[in-house]
Amino acid sequence: MEPYIYKYYPKEDVQKMLTAFHAATGMHTQLIDENGKIIFAVGKPAEFCRLFVEHLPPGDSCGKQHVDASVQAMDLGESYLFCCHAGMYHIVFPIVTQNTMFGAVVTGPFLMEEPDANVVLDLTKNYEIDTQSLLKMSDATHEIKVVSPELANEYSLLLYYLIGSFNMNSKDLLLKNQGKLFQQSKIGEAIHKYKTAGEREKKEYPVELESRLITKVKTGDLAEARKVLNELLAILILYEDYSVDRLKVRIVELCALLSRAAIERGSDTNMVLEMNDRLINAIMSSDDMNDMCYQFQENMDIFTESLFFSSDQSSVSIKKATEYIAAHFAEEISLADVADEIHLNPSYLSTLFKQVTGVSFKEYLNRIRVEEAQRLLLNTDYPIMHIAVSCGFSDQSYFTKVFKKHTGLTPKQYR
């Protein structure tokens, strides 16, 4: 009976691809099914592995470990380099369709340094292997390919791009999982920061962060919008005591804010509301906090890239203005300087800036400067005066006034 995986992926194409990978790397490469059974292999199997499997206890197998590593790769969102129970390195890439793993490509074994006696002696700590077998296995280690860590990484990337380009479902899922893990780590860092600092004990709703998020989205600053979003989500998780149901309500409220901002910017109302309905339905039907957070980030990206900055010339102009501000906020820049840079009349730019971002040029500039000051106060020991000047403020008194207006704290209290 033909392996199930070939119902989705043409047998001849898969085998040609794995043969090409083997020819380029010299690595033994095999296709396994979801249970770890070898479907196809190319290259000479390692004698060391044949000798080692004879000493595995019942219930343990290389196939089982390959499947476990494939699941790990699926969760991590990338090719996975792992060390097997025999101390040998392998690289695995899962093959996925509709969020289901149908198998994987496994390449290896290989070593990352020249073998010595410890390679086989270490095995005796966990397995009962007689002396004669150990000697044979020791001889066999010298036939195993030695690959530098740098080259192993290149092989991993090659497998990712080769199989991923053929199997876009796998690649898309891995990229999504990668994004989820990254966002989870950033939200986790923010939660740890607030807990360590003893903040959020008063359960204050983060209105200021909410406003910053909308401004970042309106100005097309996607990278900063993601940073603000993750911090905002971290605070909301704390604010709602990790309640999934209450977090849903807060995220739906944010959906409404983004939708309203999009419509105010002239986006097609029906399209915005349709997107909003789909997102809200997805949020409300999910019971996974991490999944809800990532779904909202994905839709925020769409709002930012597709809705706010299409062909609208005023949006393009403000995007150029905010990019210039981001690069020069530490200098003595004025509205006239920015207007000159993007070839607009200062008065017109002032009006346009307020219309698009919802804040004045001066308020936006100060907000960018305060955000940088917050980062420096938390992560450096620089004197406050030094931070004030490096963020574009001419004197410490004015810096303190602006900082307190935006954060509710003086720079000293914030630190």
N, C-alpha and C positions, 0 to 999 in steps of 0.2 A: 504493500500500500504506500502510495506517494506521501511523503511528509506533509503535514498540514500547511507548513510555511510556504510551500511552493504554490499553494492556491492564490497567494497574494503577491509573491515575487517570483518571476520567471527563473526556473532552475538554471538554465544555461547562462543567463546574465549574472546570477549570483556566483556561480562557479567560476566564470571568467574573471569577475572582479576579485575574488579571493585568490585566484591564481596569479593575477597581476600584482596584488599586494605581496604575496610570497616572493615573486620574482624580484620585486623592488627591495625587499627587506631581508630576504633569506630566512624569515621566521616561519616556523611551523604554524599553520593557520587552519582553524576548523570552524564549521558552522554547526551549532547545537540547537536542539529544539528546547521547548519550555521546561522539559524535564532533565536536561543536561545530556541527552543522548546525542552522539555525534552523527550528523547527517551527511556531512561532506568534509574532507580534510585534504590539505595539500602540503607537501613537504614531508621530510622524514621525521617520524616521531622520535622523541628523545629516549635513548636506552635507559637513562636514569629513571625516567618516569615509569617505564615498564617494570623495572626492578623494584621501585618504591611501592607501587600499588599492590604488590603481592603481600605487603605487610600492613595494609590498612585493616582496621577492625571492621566487623560486620556493621552495615548501616552507614558507613562513611565511604565517600567516593569523590573522585575528581569532578565528575559531572555535577554532583550536588553543590560543590564549592563554586563551580563555574556559574551555576544558576544564582546562588546567593550573591556572587559578585555582580552579575547582570542586573539584579534587582537594585543593588547599591548604586550602580551606574545610572540606572533609570531615575532614582531618587536625587542623585547629585546633578544630573543634567549634563553629563559629559562622559567621554571615554574614561574608563576606570582602570588604573594600574594597581594591581594587588599582588601580594606575596602569598603563595599557596601554602598548604600545610607541610610541604616538602622543602620550603624555604626558597622556592623558585618564583621569579616574577612572570606575570602575564598581564596582557591588556585585553579588556573586554568592551564590546559595544553592543547594547541591546537592540533588537529589532521589534518595533512596536507598531501596532495598528489599533486605532480606536481605544487608546489607553490600555491595551492588553499586550503583554509581551509574548511573542510567539517563538522566540529563540534569541540567539546572540552569536556574534563572531568573537572567537577567543584566539589570541595569538600568543605564543610562548611555548615552552619556558625559555627564560634567559636569565643571566646574572648581570649584576652591575659592577662587579669587580672579579678579579681572577680568583678561582676557587682554591680553598685550602682544606685541611683536614676537618676544620670546625663545621664545614657545610654538612657533612654526614654525621659527625659526632653529636651535633645538636639534636639530630633526629632521635637519638637513643633516649632523650629525656621524655619523649612522649610515645615512642613506639618500641616494641620488642623486635630488634633486628640482630641476627647472629653476625659474628665476626666476618665470616666469608662473604655474606651479602654486603656488609659495610664496605669491604675492600672492593667488590665489584662496583658498587655505587660510587665509591670515591674515584675509581678510574673513569667512570662514565661522566662525572661532572666536568671533566676536561674537554668533553665533546660539546658541551652546552655553549651556545653563543654568549659572548660577553658584550654588553651594550652599556655605553656611558649613560648617566642620568639625562644628559641633554639630548642624546639620540633617542632614548626611550620616550622622552616627551614629544619628539618629532614623529616617531612612529605612532604615538597616541593621537596626535593631531591628524596624521595622514589617514588613519583608520576612521576618525571622526568625519573628516571631509569626504572620504571615498564612499563609505557606507551611508553616511548621512545624506549625501547628494542623491544617492540612489533611492534611499528610503526616507523621504521628506517627513513622513509621519513621525518616525523615530526622532529625527533632528528637531522638528518643531516641538515635540514633547520635551526633549532634553533641554532645549533653550528655555521653554516655559518653566521647567523645574529649576533651572539655573537661576532664572529671575526671581522665582519664589524664595529660594534659599537666601539669595542676596538681600531681598527685602526683609525676610524674617530676621536676618542677622542685624540689619540696621535698626529695625524696630526693637529688637532685643537690647541692642546697645543703648538706645534712647531710654528704654524702661529702666535699665540698670543705672543710667546716669541720674535719672530723676529719683530713683529709690535711694541711691547713695547720697545724693545731695539733700535728701529729706524733703524734697519738693512734692507738690500735689497732695499734701496732707489736708489742705483746706478744700480740696475738691472743687477748684475753680475751673469753669469751662474755658478752654483755650481760644477765646474770641480773637485775640491778636494773631495767633497762628493761622486761624481760619482765614482771616483777612489777608495775611501774607501769601497763603496758598493761592487765593483767587488772583492776587496781583501777579504772581509768578506765571500763572497760567495765561493771564491776559497779555503778558509781555512775551510769551513764547519761550520762557526760560525753563525748558523741560527738566534739565538736570537739577536745577535748584528747586523746582516744583516737587520733584520726587523726594528730595531731602526734607523739605518742609512737610510733605505728606506723611512720610514715615515718622517724623517727630510728632506730628499731630495725631496719627493713629496710635502711637505709643501712649500718649497722654490720655486719649479716649479710652484705651484699654484699661488704664489705671483708674480713670474717672468712673468707669462703669464696673469696676471690680471684676474684670475678666468675664463679664456676662455676655455670652454670644448674642442673645436676643436684644439686649439693650445696645450693644455695639451696632447691630443691624440698623436700629432706628437712627443712630448718629450718622452712619454711612449714607443712609437714604437721604438724610437732611443735607449732607454734603453734595449728593447727586443733584438735589434740587438747586443748590447754590450755583453749581457749575452750569447747569442747564439754563438758569436765569441769566447768568453772565454771558453765555453763548448767544442767547436770543437778543440780549441788549446790544451785543456786538454786531448784530445784523445777520446771524446765521439763520438758515431755514428752520422755521419753528417746528414744522412737522417732522423733519429729520431729527432735530434735537430731542423732541419729545419721544420719538420712536426709540432712539438710542437709550434715552433715560429709562423708558419702560422696560427694555430688555435687561439693562443693568440691575434695576430694582428687583425684577423677577428673579434674576440669578442670585442676588444677595439674599433675598428673603427665603429662597429655597435651599440655601446652603447652611450647614451646621458646622462648617470648618472655618475658624477665625482667620487662619492664614490664607485660605482660599478667598475669603471675602475681601481681605485687604489687597490681595494681588489683583483680583478682578476689578476693584475700584481703580488701582493704579493703571491697569491696562486701558481702561476707559478714559481716565484722565489724560493719558498720552494721546488718545485719539482726539479728544476735545482740543488739546493744545496744538497738535500738528495738523489736523485736518479741518477743524472748524475755525479756529481763530486766525490762522495764517494761510489762507488760500491765496487768492489773487488780489485781495483788498489792499490797495496802495497805502492807506493810512496805517494798517497793521504792519506792513513791511517797513514803513518809516519808523514806527515806534520800536519795532524789533531791532533795527539798526541803532536807534538811540540807546536802548537798554544794553545792547552789547558794548557800545562805546563807554557807557557809564561803568559797566562791570570791569572794563579794562583800565579805567582811569579815575575811579572814585577816590583814590588816595591822593590825587593831585587837586589843585585849586581849579576845578572846572565849574563852568557856569552854564546856564541855559543857552546863552549865546554861543559858547564854545561847541556845544553839542549840535545846535542848529546849523552852525557853519560846517561842521563835519558831515552832516547828512544833507546839506544844501536845502535847508528850509528857513523860512522867516521865523525868528525867535517867538514872536507873538502867536503865530499860527501853530508852532510846535507846542507852546504852552497849552493852548486850547486843545490840541489834538491829544497831548499826553494825558490830560485830565479825562477826556472822553474815553480813551482806550483803556487806561489803567485804573481809573477811578480815584487816583491820587494826583497831587501836583508834582511837578518835576522835583522841587526841593524836598518834598516829603519822601519821594521815592529814593532820591540820592541819600538822604539821611538814613533811611531804612537799610540800604545796602551797606552804608558805613557802620551802622550799629550792629548788623549781623556779623561783620568782620571783627568788630571790637569784642563781641560776645565770644567768638571763637578764640581770639587771642587771650582774653581774660581767663578762659577755662583751661587753655592748653599751654600757656607760657607764664613766666615769672616777670615779664616786662613791666616796668613802672607804668602806672596809669597814664601819666603825661606822654610817655613814649608811644603807648597804644593810641592815644587821642590823635597825635600828630601823624602816625603811620596810617591812620584810617581817614585822613583828610580834614580833621578838625584843627582849627587854628589855635584854640586855647582850651584848657582843661575845663574851665567853668561852663563854656557853651557845650562841650562834649557831655558833661555830666547832666546838663539840662535836657539835651536831646535824648540821651541814653535812658534817663528816667521816664521821659514821656513815652518811649517805645516799649520799655520793659517793666516799668513800675518800680524799678530798683536803681540805686546809684551804682556806678561801676564797682565801687568797693564792696557794696552789699552783694552784688551779683557774683563777684569773685569768691 
